[in-house]
Amino acid sequence: MKLNITLLIALLGFAFFGTAQTATIKGVILDDTNNPIEGVNIKIAGSERGTTTNTNGFYVLKIPVNQDVIVVFTHLSHERVEQVFNLKNGQELEFNPVMKIDIEQIGVVVINSNTRQTVDGITTITPEVLRTIKGAQPGVENILKTLPSVNISNELSTQYSVRGGNFDENLVYVNEIEVYRPFLIRSGQQEGLSFVNTDLVQNVDFSAGGFQAKYGDKLSSVLDITYRTPIRFGVRAEASLLGGSVAVETVSKDSKFSGIVGLRYRDNSLLINSLETETNVRPVFADAQTYLTYRFTDKFHLNFLGNLSLNKYTFRPKNRQTNFGTLDDPVALLVFYDGQERDQYLTAFGAFKANYFANEDLTLKLIGSAYHTTEEEYFDILAQYRLGEVNSNIGDENLGEVEFSEGIGSQLTHGRNDLDALIVNVEHKGDYKIDDESTLEWSLKYTHEDIRDRLVEWEVIDSAGFSVRPPIFDIPNNQPYEPFEGPLVAFQNVRATNGVQIDRLQAYAQWSKRTTIGNNDVFYNAGVRVHSWNVNSDVPNQDGVSSSNQIVFSPRGQFAIKPDWEKDMLFRVAGGLYYQPPFYRELRDSSGIVQPNVKAQKSFHIVIGNEYSFKLWDRPFKLVSEAYYKGLTDVNPYTLENVRIRYRAGNNATAYAYGLDFRLNGEFVPGTESWFSFGYLKTEENIEDRGFIARPTDQRLKFGILFQDYVPNIPELKMYLNLVYNTGVPGGSPSYADPYDFQTRLRDYRRADLGVSYVLVDPNKTYNSSWKRKFKELTIGVEIFNMFNAQNTITNTWVRDVYSKRQFAIPNFLTPRVFNVRLSTRF
C-alpha cells in the first residue's frame, strides 16, 4: 500500500514537473495593413506541435524552455516568418509578427502555386478605399455604386438595387449578424446614416448574385461586413461641413479584452438647402456603435455588437420653381408651400455572438440579436401651384418669367404614420473541416417579428377652386363647366391599423470541396436552405384571412475550374433557386391592409463568370466578366416613389432579368487601386398576363469609374474621381393610372465627384516636428460633389391641368454642385 502511494506521488510530481517545463508565446498576427490574419499555421521546427490563428488572428503556443526553439509562421498568401525563442520555465511572451504579401490576391480568390483556395464570386473592397473615397453620402454604398451590377441613382440615399431587384432584396451582415433598416423612410433626405460605420470596418465582401446557401433568403445581393478586432489603442476622427465622426479602439494588457466604439453625427443641410425647393430644414442624424470581444479562453470567445441611432428630420418648404418642356414650348411649375413635416426614427440593435473553437477542425457559434425601432412620420403640407408659359425671348428683361398661367390648383397632404417593430433572432452556426480539401457548414435560426403599425394618409387636390375626385368613381364630374353635386372625398385616402407577428425557422447545410481534374484545379460548393414562416395578423383582410403558414426549399450550387494554362484564368458557374419570404412591407398592400397569404417571390438564378488576372506595366490587374439570368415567378409588383416601395401584395406577376457585367481593376497608378465598370441590364414584368413592361428598376446601361492618383513629385497631394453614368429608369405613373399607359423614363443619371487631399502626416514617415509627432495620420481635403452640376431626377411629380385634363410629369431634381471641406486624423 505504501509502495503504491509512493509511486502515485512520484508520478504526479513527474507530471507536474513535466507540464511546468514549458513557456508560452501568444499574440495577434497581422498583415502589412495591420489587419489580423486568420488561418496562419504556427509550428515548432522539427516537431509536429503547432496551432493556427483564429478569425481574429489570435494564437497561443506552448514551447520547450531553456533552449533555442525555432517557430515557423506560414500562410498560403503571405511570406514565411521564422523566429527563435529561448524562454525560461513558465515565462509568457507576446509576439505579434507582421506577415507581408508576396503573391497575388484577387478579391477572396487566393492564387498560390497555380491553385485557389476558395471561389465565392465575391467582390472585396479594402477599408482604405472606403475611408479615402467619400461622397455626398459616405460609406460602403458610395463605393458600391461604381460596381457594374449596382444601381444608386440618388446621392442622398444609401439604398441600392442590384441586377433589377429593389431595395428590399439585399442582405446586409456585420460579423455574421443580419442588420436591418427603418421601415417608413420615403425619401433619401430622410435616411441619414448607413448602418455600416466605415471607421470600424476591417473587410467588405459583396456578391451580386449566385451566392451560397449560407447566406439568407433574398433575391438580389449580399453585403458581408467584418468589423475589426483592435490590437492596440488608437483614435480616429473626421470632421467636414456635413458632420463628423470619431472612433476609439483599445485592448487590455493581457489581450483578453478588446473593443472599438464609433460615434457619428450627420447634418445634410448643405445638400438639402441646395435643392430647387427653398426650405427651412433641420436634418439631424446621429448614432453610436460598438464591437466588443472578450477571450475567456483560447477556445471560447464572446463578442457584442451594439448600435443606437436617432434620426430627426424637420422640413418646412417655402416655394419651388421648376422649368421643363422644350425650347419651343417651355413650361414652368411654380409652387408655394405652407406647413411642415416632422419625422423621427429611433432604432436600437444589440447582438451577442459566442465562438467555441472545439479543435482545429470544428467551430461552433451561437448568435442572439434584437432589433427595435420606433418611427414617426407626421406631415401637413399645403402646396398651391400654377402651370405657366415661360418667356423664352432672348434679350427680353423678363426672360424666364412666367407670363401666362394654364392651370391653377392646390394640394393638401396629411400623414400620421407610426410604427413600432421588434425583431429577435437566435441562431446556431457551425463549420467542420472534414479534411484539408473539404468543409461542411450548417445553421439553425429562429426569428420572431412583432410589428405594430398605424397608417393614416390622405390627399386633397383642388383645381381652379374645385375638388378633384379619384377616378375610381363612376359619378360624372365635368368641373368647372358643370356643377358637381356628389359627395366630396379625398383624392387619396389610406387608413389602416395593423398588428402582425411573424415566426420564422431557417436552416441551411452546405459542403465545399477543392480537388483536381488532371492538372486543373476544381472547386465545388453545394447547399440547401429551408425557410418556414407563420404570419398572424390582428386584423383579417377583406377575405377574412388572418394567418398563414408556408415553407420553401432553396438548393444552390457553385462550380469553378482553374485550367492549367499559362494565362491565369478562372471560370465559374453558380445558381439555384432563390426565395424571398415576405417581410412586413411586402405583406401590406397599397391600401395598408396586411395580406397574410402573400407567397415568397421565387427566382431561378444562373451566373456564368470569368476572371482573368494579368500583369500590365509590371503591375497586377484583373478583368471580371459575368453573364446572368433571373427568371422570377410569384412576383409581388410594386410602385416606387423616391425610395418608398408600395407593394400590391398579390403575387400576380412574372418577370425576368438578364445582363452582362464587366469590371477591370488594378494599379493604373502605382500604389493605388482604381477600376472601370460597365453593366447592361434588361428586366421586365408581366402583370396578370397583360404583357411585359419595364420594371421600376429597369436600368439598361451603367458606367462607373473609381480612379485614384497623386502628384509624382508631391505624393502627399492625392486625388480621387468617382464617375457614374446610368441610363434612366421608368418614371412611374400618376395615382390610379394604369402603369401600362405610362412607360416614359427619367433622364439619364450623370454624376462626377472629385476629392483632392493633402497628407500632412503620413503614417509611414517619421517627422522631426513636435506637433506632427502627436499624430499618426493627418489629412485635409476639398470635395466637389456633382462637379459638372448635372440636373439628375429621382422621380416625377404629377400635376393635372383642370382645363385640358392633361397630366404633366414634373421632374424632381437632385442636388446640384456642392463644395465640402474634410479633415481626418488618427492618433
C-alpha positions in Angstrom: 0.0 0.0 0.0 2.8 2.4 0.9 4.7 1.5 -2.3 1.6 2.3 -4.3 1.2 5.6 -2.6 4.8 6.4 -3.2 4.6 5.6 -6.9 1.4 7.7 -7.2 3.1 10.7 -5.6 6.1 10.2 -7.8 4.0 10.1 -11.0 2.0 13.1 -10.0 5.2 15.0 -9.2 6.7 14.0 -12.6 3.6 15.0 -14.4 3.6 18.4 -12.6 7.2 18.9 -13.3 6.8 17.9 -16.9 3.9 20.3 -17.6 5.7 23.1 -15.8 8.7 22.9 -18.0 7.1 24.9 -20.8 6.8 28.5 -21.8 4.1 30.3 -23.7 4.1 32.6 -26.7 0.9 34.3 -27.8 -0.2 37.3 -29.8 -2.0 38.5 -32.9 -0.6 38.0 -36.4 -1.1 41.0 -38.8 -0.7 41.7 -42.4 1.1 44.8 -43.8 -2.1 46.9 -43.4 -2.3 46.0 -39.7 -5.3 43.7 -40.1 -5.4 40.3 -38.3 -4.8 37.2 -40.5 -6.9 34.1 -40.0 -5.6 30.5 -40.6 -1.9 31.1 -40.1 -0.1 27.8 -39.4 2.3 28.0 -36.5 4.7 25.1 -35.8 7.9 24.4 -33.9 10.6 23.4 -36.4 11.3 19.7 -36.3 8.2 19.0 -34.4 4.5 18.2 -35.1 3.4 20.6 -32.3 1.6 23.6 -33.6 -1.6 25.7 -33.8 -3.4 28.1 -36.1 -4.7 31.6 -35.7 -8.5 32.1 -35.2 -10.7 34.5 -37.0 -9.2 37.4 -35.0 -5.6 36.4 -35.9 -5.0 35.3 -32.3 -2.8 32.3 -31.3 -1.3 30.6 -28.3 1.6 28.1 -28.4 3.5 26.2 -25.7 7.2 25.7 -26.4 10.1 23.9 -24.6 12.2 26.0 -22.2 15.9 26.8 -21.8 16.8 26.1 -25.4 16.7 27.7 -28.8 13.3 27.0 -30.3 12.5 27.9 -34.0 8.9 28.8 -34.5 7.7 29.0 -38.1 4.7 31.1 -39.2 3.3 30.2 -42.6 0.3 31.2 -44.7 -0.6 30.5 -48.3 -0.8 34.1 -49.3 1.9 35.7 -47.1 5.6 35.5 -46.7 7.0 32.8 -44.3 8.2 34.2 -40.9 10.7 32.4 -38.6 11.6 33.4 -35.1 14.0 31.9 -32.5 12.8 31.9 -28.8 14.7 30.9 -25.7 12.4 31.3 -22.7 12.5 30.3 -19.1 10.2 27.9 -17.3 6.7 29.4 -17.1 7.6 32.6 -19.0 4.9 34.1 -21.2 5.9 36.3 -24.2 3.6 38.3 -26.5 4.8 38.2 -30.1 2.9 40.0 -32.9 4.6 39.4 -36.2 3.7 41.2 -39.4 3.4 38.9 -42.5 3.8 40.6 -45.8 2.0 39.6 -49.0 4.3 38.1 -51.6 1.8 36.7 -54.1 -1.2 38.0 -56.0 -4.5 38.2 -54.3 -7.7 38.8 -56.2 -10.8 39.5 -54.0 -11.4 36.5 -51.9 -9.7 34.3 -54.5 -6.1 33.5 -53.5 -3.6 32.4 -56.1 -0.7 30.3 -54.9 1.3 27.7 -56.8 -1.4 27.9 -59.5 -4.2 26.9 -57.1 -7.1 28.7 -55.4 -8.5 28.0 -52.0 -12.0 29.4 -52.3 -14.0 30.7 -55.2 -17.1 32.5 -54.0 -17.7 35.1 -56.8 -17.3 37.9 -54.3 -16.0 41.4 -54.8 -13.8 42.6 -51.9 -13.3 46.2 -51.1 -10.5 47.3 -48.8 -11.1 49.6 -45.8 -8.5 52.1 -47.2 -10.7 52.7 -50.2 -13.8 53.1 -48.0 -12.1 55.7 -45.8 -10.4 57.5 -48.7 -13.3 57.7 -51.3 -16.0 59.8 -49.8 -19.2 61.1 -51.3 -22.4 63.1 -50.7 -23.5 60.0 -48.7 -20.2 58.5 -47.4 -20.0 54.8 -46.6 -19.9 51.4 -48.2 -22.8 52.3 -50.5 -20.8 55.1 -52.1 -18.3 52.6 -53.4 -20.9 50.0 -54.4 -22.5 52.4 -56.9 -19.3 52.2 -59.0 -19.8 48.4 -59.4 -21.4 47.3 -62.7 -24.3 45.5 -61.1 -25.4 48.1 -58.6 -27.8 51.0 -59.2 -27.8 54.0 -56.9 -29.4 57.0 -58.7 -29.9 59.1 -55.6 -26.9 60.6 -53.8 -29.0 61.3 -50.7 -29.8 57.7 -50.2 -27.9 54.6 -49.0 -30.3 52.2 -50.6 -29.4 50.4 -53.8 -30.8 47.9 -56.3 -28.8 45.0 -57.8 -29.5 43.4 -61.2 -33.1 44.5 -61.5 -34.1 43.9 -57.9 -35.4 46.6 -55.5 -34.1 48.0 -52.2 -35.7 45.2 -50.1 -33.9 42.4 -51.9 -30.4 42.9 -50.4 -28.9 41.1 -47.4 -26.6 43.0 -45.1 -24.4 41.2 -42.4 -22.0 42.6 -39.9 -19.8 39.9 -38.4 -22.3 37.2 -39.5 -25.2 39.1 -37.8 -28.0 40.3 -40.1 -28.9 44.0 -39.7 -32.0 45.9 -40.6 -33.1 49.4 -41.8 -36.0 51.7 -40.8 -39.4 51.0 -42.5 -41.2 54.3 -43.1 -38.5 56.2 -45.0 -39.9 57.6 -48.2 -37.1 59.9 -49.5 -33.3 59.9 -49.5 -33.1 63.1 -47.5 -34.9 61.4 -44.5 -32.5 58.5 -44.3 -29.4 59.8 -42.5 -26.6 57.3 -41.8 -25.9 53.9 -43.2 -25.8 51.2 -40.6 -22.2 50.3 -41.5 -19.6 52.6 -39.8 -16.6 52.7 -42.1 -14.3 53.6 -39.2 -14.9 50.2 -37.7 -14.6 48.1 -40.9 -11.9 45.5 -41.5 -13.3 43.8 -44.6 -16.1 44.2 -47.1 -17.4 41.4 -49.3 -20.1 41.9 -51.9 -21.9 39.3 -54.0 -24.3 40.4 -56.8 -25.9 37.0 -57.3 -25.4 33.3 -57.3 -24.4 33.4 -53.6 -24.0 30.4 -51.4 -26.7 28.7 -49.2 -25.0 30.0 -46.0 -26.4 33.5 -46.9 -30.1 34.3 -46.3 -33.2 34.3 -48.4 -33.2 37.4 -50.6 -33.3 37.6 -54.4 -30.5 40.0 -55.3 -27.3 40.5 -53.3 -25.3 40.0 -50.1 -23.1 42.7 -48.4 -21.0 41.0 -45.8 -19.1 43.3 -43.4 -16.5 42.4 -40.9 -15.7 44.8 -38.1 -12.1 44.7 -36.9 -10.7 43.5 -33.6 -8.3 46.1 -32.2 -4.7 45.1 -31.3 -3.7 48.4 -29.8 -5.1 51.7 -28.5 -6.0 54.3 -31.2 -8.3 57.2 -32.1 -9.6 58.1 -35.5 -11.5 61.3 -36.1 -13.0 63.1 -39.0 -14.9 66.4 -39.5 -16.5 68.1 -42.5 -19.2 70.6 -43.4 -21.6 67.6 -43.4 -20.8 66.3 -40.0 -18.1 64.3 -38.2 -17.2 61.0 -36.6 -14.8 59.6 -34.0 -13.7 56.0 -33.3 -11.8 54.8 -30.3 -10.3 51.4 -30.0 -8.5 49.7 -27.2 -7.2 46.3 -25.9 -6.4 45.1 -22.4 -2.8 44.3 -21.3 -3.5 40.5 -21.3 -5.1 40.8 -24.8 -8.3 39.1 -23.5 -10.5 42.1 -24.0 -10.7 44.4 -27.0 -13.2 46.9 -28.1 -14.0 49.6 -30.6 -16.6 52.4 -30.3 -17.7 54.7 -33.1 -19.7 57.9 -32.8 -21.2 59.7 -35.9 -23.1 62.9 -36.5 -24.5 63.9 -39.8 -26.2 67.2 -40.9 -27.4 67.2 -44.6 -28.5 70.8 -44.6 -25.7 71.7 -47.0 -27.1 69.3 -49.6 -30.8 69.7 -49.0 -30.7 73.5 -49.0 -29.1 73.3 -52.4 -32.3 71.7 -53.9 -34.7 73.6 -56.1 -37.3 73.7 -53.3 -36.5 76.5 -50.9 -36.9 75.2 -47.4 -36.1 75.6 -43.7 -34.8 72.1 -42.9 -33.1 70.6 -39.9 -31.9 67.0 -40.7 -30.0 65.7 -37.7 -28.7 62.1 -37.7 -26.5 60.6 -35.0 -25.6 57.1 -33.9 -23.3 55.2 -31.5 -21.9 51.8 -32.4 -19.6 49.4 -30.7 -18.0 46.0 -31.2 -16.5 44.3 -28.2 -14.6 41.0 -27.8 -13.6 39.0 -24.7 -11.5 35.9 -24.9 -12.4 33.8 -21.9 -10.0 31.1 -23.1 -8.2 30.2 -26.3 -11.3 28.2 -27.3 -14.1 30.4 -26.1 -14.7 34.0 -27.3 -17.7 36.3 -26.7 -18.5 39.2 -29.0 -21.0 42.0 -28.7 -22.3 44.3 -31.5 -24.4 47.3 -30.5 -25.9 50.2 -32.3 -28.1 53.1 -31.2 -29.4 55.5 -33.9 -31.5 58.6 -33.8 -32.7 60.4 -36.9 -34.7 63.6 -36.7 -36.0 65.4 -39.8 -37.9 68.7 -39.7 -38.9 70.0 -43.1 -40.7 73.4 -43.8 -40.9 74.0 -47.6 -41.4 77.6 -48.9 -41.5 77.7 -52.6 -40.3 76.0 -55.8 -40.0 76.8 -59.5 -39.2 74.0 -62.0 -38.7 74.7 -65.7 -39.4 71.9 -68.1 -40.7 71.3 -71.5 -38.8 72.1 -74.7 -37.1 75.2 -76.1 -40.1 75.8 -78.4 -42.7 75.1 -75.7 -41.1 75.9 -72.3 -43.4 75.4 -69.2 -42.8 76.2 -65.6 -44.3 74.9 -62.4 -44.5 77.4 -59.5 -45.4 76.1 -56.1 -45.9 78.0 -52.8 -45.9 75.9 -49.7 -47.3 76.1 -46.2 -47.0 73.6 -43.4 -44.2 71.2 -42.3 -43.1 67.6 -42.0 -41.6 66.2 -38.8 -40.1 62.7 -38.8 -38.2 60.7 -36.1 -36.6 57.3 -36.2 -35.1 55.8 -33.1 -33.5 52.4 -33.6 -31.6 50.1 -31.2 -29.8 47.0 -32.1 -27.8 44.5 -29.9 -26.3 41.1 -30.6 -24.1 38.6 -28.7 -22.0 36.1 -30.6 -20.3 33.2 -28.8 -17.5 31.3 -30.6 -16.3 28.0 -29.4 -13.2 26.5 -31.1 -13.6 22.9 -30.2 -10.4 21.9 -32.1 -8.6 22.9 -35.3 -11.4 21.4 -37.4 -14.6 22.2 -35.5 -16.0 25.7 -34.7 -19.4 26.2 -33.1 -21.2 29.6 -32.8 -24.3 30.9 -31.0 -25.8 34.2 -32.0 -28.6 36.1 -30.4 -29.8 39.6 -31.5 -32.6 42.0 -31.0 -33.6 45.0 -33.2 -36.2 47.6 -32.0 -37.4 50.6 -34.0 -39.9 53.3 -33.2 -40.7 55.5 -36.2 -42.9 58.6 -36.6 -43.8 60.3 -39.9 -46.1 63.4 -39.4 -46.8 65.9 -42.1 -49.4 68.6 -43.1 -48.3 70.4 -46.2 -50.4 72.7 -48.4 -49.0 73.2 -51.9 -50.5 75.9 -54.1 -49.3 75.6 -57.7 -49.7 77.1 -61.1 -48.5 76.0 -64.5 -47.5 78.7 -66.9 -45.9 79.6 -70.1 -42.3 80.9 -69.8 -40.9 83.9 -71.6 -38.3 82.5 -74.0 -37.4 85.7 -75.8 -33.6 86.0 -75.6 -32.7 89.6 -74.6 -36.1 90.3 -73.0 -35.8 91.7 -69.5 -38.5 89.2 -68.4 -36.6 86.2 -69.8 -37.6 83.1 -67.8 -40.6 84.7 -66.1 -44.0 83.0 -66.2 -46.3 85.2 -68.3 -49.5 83.1 -68.6 -51.0 80.5 -66.3 -52.6 77.5 -67.8 -53.7 75.7 -64.7 -54.1 76.7 -61.1 -54.6 74.4 -58.2 -53.6 73.3 -54.7 -52.8 70.1 -52.9 -53.1 69.3 -49.2 -51.3 66.2 -47.9 -51.7 64.9 -44.4 -50.0 62.0 -42.7 -49.8 60.5 -39.2 -47.8 57.3 -39.5 -46.4 55.4 -36.6 -44.6 52.1 -36.5 -43.1 50.0 -33.7 -41.2 46.9 -34.6 -39.3 44.3 -32.5 -37.2 41.6 -34.2 -35.5 38.9 -32.2 -33.1 36.2 -33.6 -31.4 33.2 -32.1 -29.0 31.2 -34.4 -26.6 28.3 -34.1 -23.9 28.0 -36.7 -21.1 25.6 -37.2 -18.4 24.5 -39.6 -16.4 21.3 -39.7 -13.2 20.8 -41.7 -13.5 17.3 -43.0 -10.0 17.3 -44.4 -7.6 19.8 -46.0 -9.8 19.9 -49.1 -13.4 20.0 -47.9 -15.6 21.8 -45.3 -19.1 21.3 -44.0 -21.1 24.3 -42.7 -24.6 24.4 -41.2 -27.0 26.7 -39.3 -30.4 26.7 -37.5 -32.1 30.0 -36.9 -35.3 31.2 -35.2 -36.7 34.7 -35.8 -39.7 36.4 -34.2 -41.0 39.7 -35.6 -43.6 41.8 -33.8 -44.8 44.8 -35.7 -47.4 47.5 -34.7 -48.3 49.9 -37.4 -50.7 52.8 -37.9 -51.1 54.3 -41.3 -53.1 57.5 -41.8 -52.6 59.4 -45.1 -54.9 61.5 -47.2 -54.5 63.9 -50.1 -57.0 66.5 -51.3 -56.4 68.1 -54.8 -58.1 71.3 -55.8 -58.1 72.7 -59.4 -59.4 76.2 -60.1 -61.4 76.1 -56.8 -63.0 72.7 -57.5 -62.2 69.5 -55.6 -60.8 66.7 -57.7 -62.2 63.3 -57.1 -60.4 60.0 -57.6 -61.3 58.5 -61.0 -62.4 55.2 -59.5 -65.9 56.5 -59.0 -68.4 56.4 -61.9 -70.1 59.7 -60.9 -69.7 62.1 -63.9 -67.5 65.1 -63.0 -67.2 67.8 -65.6 -66.0 70.6 -63.4 -65.6 73.5 -63.8 -68.1 73.6 -66.7 -70.9 71.8 -64.8 -71.6 71.9 -61.1 -70.8 68.7 -59.2 -73.4 67.5 -56.7 -71.8 64.3 -55.5 -70.1 63.7 -52.1 -66.7 65.3 -51.6 -64.0 62.7 -51.0 -60.2 62.9 -50.8 -58.3 62.1 -53.9 -56.3 59.5 -51.9 -57.2 58.2 -48.5 -55.3 55.4 -46.7 -56.2 54.4 -43.2 -55.1 51.2 -41.5 -54.0 49.8 -38.1 -52.1 46.6 -38.1 -50.6 44.2 -35.6 -48.5 41.4 -37.2 -46.5 38.6 -35.7 -44.2 36.6 -37.9 -42.3 33.5 -36.7 -39.6 32.1 -38.9 -37.5 29.0 -38.8 -34.5 28.8 -41.1 -31.8 26.2 -41.7 -29.0 25.5 -44.1 -26.3 23.0 -44.8 -23.6 23.3 -47.4 -20.5 21.4 -48.4 -17.4 22.9 -50.1 -14.5 20.9 -51.7 -11.3 21.7 -53.6 -9.8 19.0 -55.8 -8.2 18.5 -59.2 -9.2 17.1 -62.6 -5.9 16.3 -64.3 -3.8 19.3 -63.8 -6.8 21.6 -63.4 -7.9 22.9 -60.1 -11.6 22.5 -59.4 -13.8 23.9 -56.7 -17.3 22.7 -55.6 -19.9 24.2 -53.3 -23.4 22.7 -52.9 -26.0 23.6 -50.3 -29.7 23.9 -49.5 -31.7 26.2 -47.4 -35.2 25.7 -45.9 -37.4 28.5 -44.6 -40.7 28.1 -42.8 -42.7 31.1 -41.6 -46.0 31.7 -39.9 -47.9 35.1 -40.2 -50.6 36.1 -37.7 -52.4 39.4 -38.2 -54.7 41.1 -35.6 -56.9 42.4 -38.3 -58.3 39.9 -41.0 -58.1 41.0 -44.6 -61.1 41.5 -46.9 -61.3 37.7 -47.4 -61.3 37.1 -43.7 -57.8 35.6 -43.7 -55.6 36.5 -40.6 -52.9 33.8 -40.6 -50.8 31.7 -43.0 -48.1 29.0 -42.9 -45.7 28.4 -45.7 -42.4 26.7 -46.4 -39.8 26.8 -49.2 -36.6 24.9 -50.1 -33.7 26.7 -51.8 -31.0 24.5 -53.4 -27.8 26.4 -54.5 -24.5 25.4 -56.0 -21.2 26.7 -57.4 -18.6 25.2 -59.6 -15.3 26.7 -60.7 -12.3 25.5 -62.6 -8.9 27.0 -63.0 -7.3 25.4 -66.1 -3.6 24.6 -66.1 -2.9 27.3 -68.6 -0.1 29.8 -69.0 -2.6 32.6 -68.6 -4.2 33.0 -65.2 -7.9 32.2 -65.9 -10.8 31.1 -63.7 -14.2 30.0 -64.9 -17.2 29.9 -62.6 -20.8 28.9 -62.8 -23.3 29.4 -59.9 -27.0 29.4 -59.4 -30.0 27.8 -57.9 -33.5 28.6 -56.6 -33.7 31.8 -54.5 -36.8 32.6 -52.5 -37.7 35.8 -50.7 -40.3 35.1 -48.0 -42.3 38.3 -47.4 -41.2 40.8 -44.8 -43.8 43.2 -43.3 -43.7 45.8 -46.1 -44.3 43.1 -48.7 -47.4 41.9 -46.8 -49.0 45.3 -46.7 -50.8 46.3 -49.9 -51.3 49.8 -51.3 -54.4 50.4 -49.2 -52.5 49.5 -46.0 -54.2 46.1 -45.4 -52.0 43.2 -44.5 -52.3 40.1 -46.7 -51.0 37.2 -44.6 -51.1 34.7 -47.5 -48.6 36.5 -49.7 -46.2 34.0 -51.2 -42.5 34.1 -51.3 -41.2 35.6 -54.6 -39.2 32.9 -56.4 -36.2 33.3 -58.7 -34.2 30.8 -60.8 -30.7 32.4 -60.9 -27.7 31.4 -63.0 -24.4 33.3 -63.2 -21.5 32.4 -65.6 -18.3 34.3 -64.9 -14.6 34.6 -65.9 -11.7 36.1 -64.0 -8.6 36.9 -65.9 -5.5 38.1 -63.9 -2.6 39.6 -65.7 0.3 42.0 -65.5 0.3 45.3 -67.2 3.1 47.8 -66.9 4.6 45.2 -64.4 1.6 45.8 -62.1 -1.3 43.5 -61.3 -4.7 43.8 -63.0 -7.9 41.7 -63.0 -10.8 41.6 -65.5 -14.0 40.1 -64.2 -16.8 39.3 -66.6 -20.2 37.9 -65.7 -23.4 37.0 -67.6 -26.5 36.3 -65.6 -30.2 35.4 -66.0 -33.0 35.5 -63.4 -36.4 34.0 -64.1 -38.9 35.2 -61.5 -42.4 33.9 -60.6 -44.9 34.8 -57.9 -43.7 38.3 -58.3 -45.1 41.0 -56.0 -45.5 44.1 -58.1 -44.7 47.5 -56.5 -44.6 51.2 -57.2 -41.5 53.2 -56.4 -41.7 56.8 -55.1 -38.2 58.2 -54.4 -37.1 55.3 -52.1 -40.5 54.3 -50.8 -41.8 51.0 -52.0 -45.5 50.1 -52.0 -46.4 46.5 -52.9 -49.6 45.2 -54.4 -49.3 42.1 -52.2 -50.8 39.9 -54.9 -48.1 37.7 -56.4 -49.8 38.3 -59.7 -46.8 38.8 -62.0 -43.9 37.0 -63.6 -40.6 38.7 -64.5 -37.1 38.2 -65.8 -33.8 39.9 -65.7 -30.6 39.3 -67.7 -27.4 41.2 -68.3 -23.7 41.4 -68.6 -21.2 42.9 -66.1 -17.5 43.8 -66.7 -15.1 45.3 -64.2 -11.4 46.0 -64.8 -9.4 46.9 -61.7 -5.7 47.3 -60.9 -2.9 49.8 -60.3 -3.4 52.2 -63.1 -1.3 54.5 -61.0 1.4 52.7 -59.0 0.4 52.1 -55.4 -3.3 53.0 -55.9 -6.4 50.9 -56.8 -8.8 52.0 -59.5 -11.4 50.3 -61.6 -13.7 50.7 -64.6 -17.1 49.1 -64.7 -19.7 48.5 -67.4 -23.1 46.8 -67.0 -26.0 46.0 -69.3 -29.4 45.1 -67.8 -32.9 44.4 -69.0 -35.7 43.5 -66.6 -39.4 43.3 -67.4 -42.6 42.0 -65.7 -45.9 40.7 -66.9 -48.8 41.7 -64.6 -51.9 39.5 -64.8 -50.8 38.2 -68.3 -51.2 41.7 -69.9 -47.8 41.6 -71.5 -44.3 42.5 -70.4 -43.4 46.1 -69.4 -40.3 47.6 -67.9 -39.9 47.1 -64.1 -39.3 50.2 -62.0 -35.6 49.3 -61.8 -35.0 48.6 -65.5 -31.8 50.5 -65.9 -30.3 49.4 -69.2 -26.7 50.8 -69.2 -24.3 51.5 -66.4 -20.8 53.0 -66.4 -18.8 53.5 -63.3 -15.2 54.7 -62.7 -13.3 55.0 -59.5 -9.9 56.5 -60.2 -7.1 57.4 -57.7 -4.0 59.4 -58.5 -1.3 61.6 -56.9 1.3 64.1 -58.0 4.6 62.2 -58.7 6.8 64.9 -57.3 4.4 65.6 -54.4 3.0 62.2 -53.4 1.2 63.8 -50.4 -1.1 65.5 -52.8 -3.8 63.0 -53.8 -6.9 62.9 -55.9 -9.9 60.6 -56.4 -12.5 60.8 -59.1 -15.9 59.0 -58.8 -17.8 58.9 -62.1 -21.2 57.3 -62.6 -23.5 57.2 -65.7 -26.8 55.4 -65.6 -29.5 55.4 -68.3 -32.9 56.5 -67.0 -35.3 54.2 -65.2 -39.1 54.3 -65.7 -40.6 57.4 -64.2 -43.7 55.9 -62.7 -47.3 56.9 -63.2 -49.9 59.2 -61.6 -52.2 57.8 -58.8 -54.8 55.4 -60.1 -53.2 55.4 -63.5 -52.5 52.2 -65.4 -48.7 51.6 -65.4 -49.1 50.1 -68.9 -50.0 53.5 -70.2 -47.1 55.3 -68.6 -43.8 53.9 -69.7 -41.8 57.1 -70.0 -38.3 57.2 -68.5 -36.5 59.6 -66.3 -33.5 61.4 -67.7 -30.1 59.7 -67.5 -28.2 59.9 -64.2 -24.8 61.6 -64.6 -22.6 62.4 -61.7 -18.9 63.2 -61.0 -17.5 63.6 -57.5 -13.9 64.9 -57.1 -11.8 64.9 -54.0 -8.4 66.5 -53.6 -6.5 65.9 -50.3 -3.1 66.7 -48.9 -1.4 64.3 -46.4 0.1 66.5 -43.6 1.2 63.5 -41.6 1.9 60.1 -43.3 1.8 57.1 -41.0 4.8 55.6 -43.0 7.1 58.5 -42.3 9.0 59.9 -39.3 8.8 63.6 -38.6 11.0 65.9 -36.5 8.3 68.5 -36.0 6.9 68.2 -32.4 3.3 68.9 -33.4 3.4 66.3 -36.3 4.7 63.6 -33.9 1.4 63.8 -32.0 -0.5 62.4 -35.0 -0.2 59.0 -36.7 -2.1 60.4 -39.7 -3.4 63.8 -40.6 -5.2 64.7 -43.9 -7.1 67.8 -45.1 -9.1 67.8 -48.3 -11.6 69.6 -50.5 -14.5 67.8 -52.3 -16.7 68.8 -55.2 -19.9 66.8 -55.4 -21.7 66.8 -58.8 -18.8 68.6 -60.3 -20.5 69.3 -63.6 -23.7 70.4 -62.0 -25.8 67.8 -63.8 -29.6 68.0 -63.3 -30.5 64.5 -62.2 -34.0 63.4 -61.3 -35.3 60.9 -58.8 -39.0 60.8 -59.6 -41.8 62.8 -61.1 -44.5 65.0 -59.5 -47.7 64.6 -61.5 -49.7 67.8 -61.9 -53.2 67.9 -63.5 -54.4 70.8 -65.7 -58.2 71.1 -65.0 -58.9 72.6 -68.4 -57.1 70.1 -70.7 -57.3 67.2 -68.2 -53.6 66.6 -69.1 -51.2 65.1 -66.6 -47.8 66.8 -66.5 -44.8 64.9 -65.3 -42.7 67.5 -63.3 -39.2 66.2 -62.6 -37.9 66.3 -59.1 -34.3 67.3 -59.3 -31.5 66.0 -57.0 -28.6 68.0 -55.6 -26.6 70.5 -57.8 -22.9 71.2 -57.4 -21.8 71.3 -53.7 -18.4 72.0 -52.1 -17.2 70.4 -48.9 -14.1 70.5 -46.8 -12.9 67.5 -44.8 -10.3 66.9 -42.1 -9.3 63.4 -41.0 -6.8 62.3 -38.4 -5.6 59.3 -36.4 -3.8 59.3 -33.1 
